[in-house]
Amino acid sequence: MSLVWVYAVQEAGAGEAPDMSGVDGERPRVVGTEELAAVVGTVADDGFDEAGLAAAMEDLGRIEMLVRAHHGVVAATAQDRTVAPVRLATVFRDDDAVTAMLRQRHDDIRAALDRVRGRREWGVKVYVDGTAAPPPAPDAGAASTGDRPGTAYLLRRRADRDRGAEAREDARAVAERVAGTAAACAVDVRRFAPQDARLSGRTQEMVLNATFLVDREREDEFRDTVSRSGDGAVVEVTGPWPPFSFAAAEES
């Protein structure tokens, strides 16, 4: 028994599937209608059915392998054509079910393809030094209040809050400035929650985590302009990628 894993959707006749291994080590292929085609792979039902995929989502190592393989096929396909990437772990019973989906969602898929034609996705992350307030100078409060410990403590707490609020406001301002600069060079944006430092692998705090859909002819402008917009913050620009965040066919 087998199932059909879907990687991306393209226009009929756009090209063959890339010559590479897919999520189950299979060779991707194309299944389509008169106007649309899906890049798919035949996978074993054991491990790729509902129960198998649910178990895989609990295994970080397996998730990473699936993500890498899925994105690899999509990226290779998108090198020479417009594609609408399909969400990870989208599986159908057989080829007929895939073609039925293409017919049923024809208008949505065509709209997704038109939206991303000639455009690619770029990621932008901004990092700043920790926004926690630095500790006050020793005995600074006591010296200004006649050495009254209680009053000095309250003043230090207030000063800490003020410094923390100012640092957070500065961080938000940096994030919005970079986001605004990037948006001016893009046609669409998706913003996500900043990643925890344990995931980002950096000591600085992430204050912006976003992706932008950019016309190919503006990519150099986008990369160069955004990279210089941090004004002391660390701006990380990655890409270009297939438009994963903007053209998921089943969400269009």
Disulfide bonds with the S-S distance in Angstrom:
none
